[in-house]
Amino acid sequence: MELGIGMFGDLSHNKEKNEYQKPGERLQQIIEQGKLADDLGLDVFAMGEHHREDYAVPAPEIMLAALSTVTKNIKLASGVSVISSADPVKLYQDFSMIDLISNQRAEIFAGRGSFIESFPLFGYNLENYNELFEEKLDLLLQLNKEKNITWEGKFRASIKNQTVYPQPEREIPVWAAVGGTPASIERAAKYGIPVIFAIIGGMPNQFTPLVEYYKEQFIRYGHDYKKMQIGVHAHTFIGNSKEEILKDYFPHYKEQMDRIGKDRGWAPYTQQQFEGGMSPHGALFMGSPEDVAEKIIKVIEMFNLTRFIAHLDVGGPSHEEMIKNIELYANEVVPIVRKHFENK
């Protein structure tokens, strides 16, 4: 069981001035926060990719490269790399370098992305959303398995008997990051690669049929069940009490949900929704260390997980709040979870 943290690089927002935090400041904070996660013994640090005003990180590989020089043990993953609008060859080169610098700690979470800004930015048609992902994932996985590549697709120039340099000293772990579509889940199972589910709404138990479908298809495609890896990535925030989180953190979370919802036609986010998510059956892993640990244990047992990623920076909490959350997670939540499973 691996327990890690994830970030999207949310920028804090000053409502009075209507100004976002300076990206350079946030980037420096992420480096400090990632180093702390490593120092405290967490297993994974996952960095997301976004191309919007309210996020600081459009290129996870740059942040992970920086972190590779100040950390020693923690695995460094993209969370996610939007491969649909990326060049798999360049992505593979970048992560090969990170893997070499970090002594084999790099990982790629390959996803389609829940935002669409990268498609027009890099010249791709949204009508090809699914086809782009499937084709580019296929190329990325082939690059990862074979030294000399001959490949032909629809959306990228063909490759004839070429080698991508530098070559890593191992096969870089590639996870499929999925939101819950059966086609994405079956694709991951077909390739035999680990899958990580983004559970950010509703109730985790609603994902049970999808997790079981992955397990069934993984076996059907002839892969070794003992090598199966399943993860969950979920919004997480830890405080001394529910009341403290409602007072101090809910306004940040609501502002970000409303900002995203405005683009997607959602109704304004409510405190009732937030409290429902914080309930024992909800998808928000928020509350006291004991509450959060109990919910993590529950979802691990529900799905037989091998990895849980706590997404901590939704809404741009302050640097001080992020440091406190990482410390609470590593020093109080993680020990409870590990103790529960140590004799099982």
C-alpha positions as CSV (number, residue, x, y, z in Angstrom):
1,M,0.0,0.0,0.0
2,E,1.4,3.4,-1.1
3,L,0.1,6.6,0.4
4,G,0.9,9.9,-1.3
5,I,-0.2,13.4,-2.1
6,G,-1.2,15.2,-5.2
7,M,-1.4,18.8,-6.3
8,F,-2.7,20.8,-9.3
9,G,-0.8,23.9,-8.4
10,D,-3.9,26.0,-7.6
11,L,-3.1,29.7,-7.1
12,S,-4.6,31.4,-4.1
13,H,-7.0,34.2,-5.0
14,N,-7.5,37.6,-3.4
15,K,-11.2,38.3,-3.8
16,E,-10.9,41.9,-2.7
17,K,-8.2,42.7,-5.3
18,N,-9.4,40.1,-7.8
19,E,-5.8,38.9,-8.1
20,Y,-4.2,35.5,-8.2
21,Q,-1.1,34.6,-6.4
22,K,2.1,35.1,-8.4
23,P,2.9,31.8,-10.2
24,G,6.6,32.0,-9.3
25,E,5.7,32.1,-5.6
26,R,3.4,29.1,-5.9
27,L,6.1,27.1,-7.7
28,Q,8.6,27.7,-5.0
29,Q,6.0,26.7,-2.4
30,I,5.3,23.4,-4.3
31,I,9.0,22.5,-4.2
32,E,9.1,23.1,-0.4
33,Q,5.9,21.1,0.0
34,G,7.2,18.2,-2.1
35,K,10.5,18.1,-0.2
36,L,8.5,18.0,3.1
37,A,6.5,15.1,1.8
38,D,9.7,13.2,1.0
39,D,11.3,14.1,4.4
40,L,8.2,12.8,6.2
41,G,8.3,9.5,4.4
42,L,5.3,9.7,2.0
43,D,5.4,7.3,-0.9
44,V,4.2,9.4,-3.9
45,F,4.1,13.0,-5.1
46,A,1.7,13.6,-8.1
47,M,1.7,16.9,-10.0
48,G,-1.2,17.8,-12.3
49,E,-1.2,19.6,-15.7
50,H,-3.4,22.6,-16.5
51,H,-3.3,25.5,-18.9
52,R,-5.5,28.1,-17.0
53,E,-5.1,31.3,-15.2
54,D,-5.9,29.7,-11.8
55,Y,-3.2,27.1,-11.9
56,A,0.6,27.4,-11.8
57,V,1.7,24.2,-13.5
58,P,1.2,23.6,-17.3
59,A,4.2,21.2,-17.4
60,P,4.4,18.6,-14.6
61,E,7.7,17.3,-15.9
62,I,9.4,20.6,-15.1
63,M,8.2,20.6,-11.5
64,L,9.1,16.9,-11.1
65,A,12.5,17.6,-12.5
66,A,13.0,20.3,-9.9
67,L,11.8,18.0,-7.1
68,S,14.0,15.2,-8.2
69,T,17.0,17.3,-7.1
70,V,15.7,18.0,-3.6
71,T,14.1,14.7,-2.7
72,K,15.6,11.2,-2.1
73,N,12.9,8.6,-1.9
74,I,9.5,9.7,-2.9
75,K,8.1,8.6,-6.3
76,L,7.5,11.6,-8.6
77,A,4.5,11.2,-10.8
78,S,2.5,13.4,-13.2
79,G,-1.1,13.5,-12.1
80,V,-2.0,13.7,-15.0
81,S,0.0,14.1,-18.2
82,V,-2.6,15.0,-20.8
83,I,-1.2,12.8,-23.5
84,S,-4.0,13.5,-25.9
85,S,-2.6,17.0,-26.6
86,A,1.1,16.1,-25.9
87,D,3.8,14.6,-28.1
88,P,4.4,11.1,-26.6
89,V,8.0,11.1,-27.8
90,K,8.9,14.4,-26.1
91,L,7.0,13.3,-23.0
92,Y,8.9,10.1,-22.9
93,Q,12.2,11.9,-23.3
94,D,11.4,14.3,-20.4
95,F,10.4,11.5,-18.1
96,S,13.5,9.4,-19.1
97,M,15.6,12.3,-17.9
98,I,13.6,12.7,-14.7
99,D,14.0,9.0,-14.0
100,L,17.7,9.2,-14.5
101,I,18.1,12.3,-12.3
102,S,16.0,10.8,-9.6
103,N,17.5,7.3,-9.5
104,Q,14.4,5.7,-11.0
105,R,11.6,7.5,-9.2
106,A,9.6,8.9,-12.1
107,E,6.1,7.8,-13.1
108,I,3.6,8.9,-15.7
109,F,-0.2,9.1,-15.0
110,A,-1.5,9.2,-18.5
111,G,-5.0,10.8,-18.8
112,R,-7.3,12.6,-21.2
113,G,-7.7,15.5,-18.8
114,S,-11.0,17.0,-17.6
115,F,-10.2,20.4,-19.0
116,I,-10.0,21.2,-22.7
117,E,-7.7,24.3,-22.8
118,S,-4.7,22.3,-24.0
119,F,-6.4,21.1,-27.2
120,P,-6.8,24.4,-29.0
121,L,-3.5,25.6,-27.4
122,F,-1.5,22.8,-29.1
123,G,-3.6,22.7,-32.3
124,Y,-5.8,19.6,-31.7
125,N,-9.5,19.2,-32.6
126,L,-11.8,18.2,-29.7
127,E,-13.8,16.1,-32.0
128,N,-10.8,13.7,-31.9
129,Y,-10.7,13.6,-28.1
130,N,-10.9,9.8,-27.7
131,E,-8.9,8.8,-30.8
132,L,-6.1,11.1,-29.8
133,F,-5.8,9.5,-26.4
134,E,-5.9,6.0,-27.7
135,E,-3.3,6.6,-30.4
136,K,-0.9,8.5,-28.2
137,L,-1.1,6.1,-25.3
138,D,-0.3,3.3,-27.7
139,L,2.8,5.2,-28.9
140,L,3.9,6.1,-25.3
141,L,3.7,2.4,-24.2
142,Q,5.6,1.2,-27.2
143,L,8.3,3.7,-26.6
144,N,8.5,2.4,-23.0
145,K,8.9,-1.2,-24.1
146,E,11.0,-1.1,-27.2
147,K,14.3,0.6,-27.9
148,N,13.9,0.8,-31.7
149,I,10.5,2.2,-32.8
150,T,8.6,1.8,-36.0
151,W,5.2,3.3,-35.6
152,E,2.4,4.8,-37.7
153,G,-0.7,6.7,-36.6
154,K,-3.4,9.1,-37.8
155,F,-2.5,12.3,-35.9
156,R,1.3,12.2,-35.7
157,A,4.1,11.8,-38.2
158,S,5.2,8.2,-38.5
159,I,8.4,6.9,-36.9
160,K,10.7,4.5,-38.8
161,N,13.4,2.5,-37.0
162,Q,14.3,5.3,-34.5
163,T,15.5,5.3,-30.9
164,V,14.6,8.0,-28.4
165,Y,17.4,9.3,-26.3
166,P,18.3,9.2,-23.5
167,Q,17.1,5.7,-22.7
168,P,16.0,5.2,-19.1
169,E,17.6,2.3,-17.2
170,R,14.2,0.6,-16.7
171,E,10.6,0.6,-18.0
172,I,9.0,3.7,-16.5
173,P,5.8,3.0,-14.7
174,V,2.8,4.3,-16.7
175,W,-0.6,4.4,-15.0
176,A,-3.9,5.1,-16.8
177,A,-5.8,7.9,-15.0
178,V,-9.5,7.5,-15.5
179,G,-12.6,9.3,-14.4
180,G,-15.1,6.5,-14.8
181,T,-15.8,5.6,-18.5
182,P,-15.8,1.8,-19.2
183,A,-13.9,2.4,-22.5
184,S,-11.0,4.0,-20.6
185,I,-11.0,1.2,-18.0
186,E,-11.0,-1.6,-20.6
187,R,-8.2,0.1,-22.5
188,A,-6.0,0.1,-19.3
189,A,-6.9,-3.5,-18.6
190,K,-6.1,-4.5,-22.2
191,Y,-2.6,-3.0,-21.9
192,G,-2.1,-4.5,-18.4
193,I,-1.2,-1.1,-16.9
194,P,-2.2,0.1,-13.4
195,V,-5.3,2.3,-13.2
196,I,-6.0,5.2,-10.9
197,F,-9.5,6.5,-10.4
198,A,-10.2,10.2,-9.8
199,I,-13.1,10.1,-7.3
200,I,-14.1,13.7,-6.7
201,G,-17.8,13.6,-6.4
202,G,-20.8,11.4,-5.4
203,M,-19.9,8.4,-3.3
204,P,-16.9,6.1,-3.6
205,N,-19.0,3.0,-3.6
206,Q,-20.6,4.1,-6.9
207,F,-17.2,3.2,-8.5
208,T,-17.5,-0.4,-7.4
209,P,-18.8,-1.7,-10.7
210,L,-16.0,0.1,-12.6
211,V,-13.3,-1.3,-10.3
212,E,-14.7,-4.8,-10.7
213,Y,-14.9,-4.3,-14.5
214,Y,-11.2,-3.4,-14.5
215,K,-10.3,-6.5,-12.5
216,E,-12.4,-8.7,-14.8
217,Q,-10.9,-7.3,-18.0
218,F,-7.4,-7.4,-16.6
219,I,-7.7,-11.1,-16.1
220,R,-9.6,-11.6,-19.4
221,Y,-6.7,-10.1,-21.3
222,G,-4.3,-12.6,-19.8
223,H,-2.4,-10.4,-17.3
224,D,-1.1,-11.7,-13.9
225,Y,-3.7,-10.9,-11.2
226,K,-0.9,-10.6,-8.7
227,K,0.6,-7.7,-10.6
228,M,-2.6,-5.7,-10.7
229,Q,-2.4,-2.2,-9.2
230,I,-5.3,0.1,-8.5
231,G,-5.2,3.6,-7.1
232,V,-7.6,6.3,-6.0
233,H,-7.0,10.1,-6.2
234,A,-9.4,12.1,-4.1
235,H,-9.8,15.7,-2.7
236,T,-8.4,15.7,0.8
237,F,-8.1,18.3,3.6
238,I,-7.3,17.8,7.3
239,G,-8.2,19.9,10.2
240,N,-8.7,19.7,13.9
241,S,-12.5,19.5,13.4
242,K,-15.3,19.6,10.9
243,E,-16.2,23.0,12.1
244,E,-12.7,24.3,11.6
245,I,-12.7,23.1,8.0
246,L,-16.1,24.6,7.3
247,K,-14.9,27.9,8.6
248,D,-11.4,28.1,7.2
249,Y,-11.3,25.9,4.1
250,F,-14.8,25.6,2.7
251,P,-14.7,29.2,1.2
252,H,-11.5,28.4,-0.8
253,Y,-13.0,25.1,-2.0
254,K,-16.3,26.7,-3.0
255,E,-14.6,29.5,-4.9
256,Q,-12.7,27.0,-7.0
257,M,-15.7,24.7,-7.6
258,D,-17.8,27.8,-8.7
259,R,-15.0,28.9,-11.0
260,I,-14.9,25.6,-12.7
261,G,-18.7,25.2,-12.6
262,K,-19.2,28.5,-14.3
263,D,-17.4,27.2,-17.4
264,R,-19.4,23.9,-17.3
265,G,-22.8,25.2,-16.5
266,W,-23.0,23.9,-12.9
267,A,-25.1,25.4,-10.2
268,P,-23.2,27.3,-7.4
269,Y,-21.5,24.9,-5.0
270,T,-23.2,24.7,-1.6
271,Q,-22.2,24.1,2.0
272,Q,-24.7,21.2,2.0
273,Q,-22.8,19.6,-0.9
274,F,-19.6,20.1,0.9
275,E,-20.9,18.6,4.2
276,G,-22.4,15.7,2.2
277,G,-19.0,15.0,0.7
278,M,-17.4,15.1,4.1
279,S,-19.9,12.5,5.4
280,P,-18.7,8.9,6.0
281,H,-20.1,7.9,2.5
282,G,-19.1,11.0,0.6
283,A,-16.1,11.5,-1.8
284,L,-14.4,14.3,0.2
285,F,-11.6,12.9,2.4
286,M,-11.9,15.8,4.8
287,G,-12.1,16.2,8.6
288,S,-10.0,15.3,11.6
289,P,-7.0,13.0,11.1
290,E,-9.0,10.1,12.5
291,D,-12.0,10.8,10.2
292,V,-9.7,11.0,7.1
293,A,-7.8,7.8,8.1
294,E,-11.1,5.9,8.6
295,K,-12.3,6.9,5.2
296,I,-9.0,6.0,3.5
297,I,-9.1,2.6,5.2
298,K,-12.6,2.1,4.1
299,V,-11.9,2.8,0.4
300,I,-8.7,0.7,0.4
301,E,-10.7,-2.3,1.7
302,M,-13.6,-1.5,-0.7
303,F,-11.5,-1.7,-3.8
304,N,-8.4,-3.6,-2.6
305,L,-6.3,-0.6,-3.5
306,T,-2.5,-0.5,-3.8
307,R,-2.3,3.3,-3.8
308,F,-4.1,6.3,-2.4
309,I,-3.3,9.9,-3.5
310,A,-4.6,12.7,-1.3
311,H,-5.2,15.8,-3.5
312,L,-4.5,18.7,-1.0
313,D,-4.4,22.0,-2.8
314,V,-7.9,22.5,-4.3
315,G,-8.9,26.2,-4.0
316,G,-5.4,27.4,-3.3
317,P,-5.0,27.1,0.5
318,S,-2.1,29.1,1.9
319,H,1.4,27.8,2.1
320,E,1.1,27.5,5.9
321,E,-2.1,25.5,5.6
322,M,-0.5,23.2,3.0
323,I,2.5,22.6,5.3
324,K,0.1,21.8,8.2
325,N,-1.9,19.4,6.0
326,I,1.1,17.5,4.8
327,E,2.4,17.2,8.4
328,L,-1.0,16.0,9.6
329,Y,-1.4,13.5,6.8
330,A,2.1,12.1,7.2
331,N,2.3,12.1,10.9
332,E,-1.2,11.3,12.0
333,V,-3.3,9.9,9.1
334,V,-0.8,7.6,7.5
335,P,0.3,5.9,10.7
336,I,-3.3,5.0,11.5
337,V,-3.8,3.5,8.1
338,R,-0.6,1.6,8.1
339,K,-1.2,0.2,11.6
340,H,-4.7,-1.0,10.5
341,F,-3.2,-3.0,7.6
342,E,0.1,-4.2,9.1
343,N,-1.2,-7.5,10.4
344,K,-3.5,-8.2,7.4
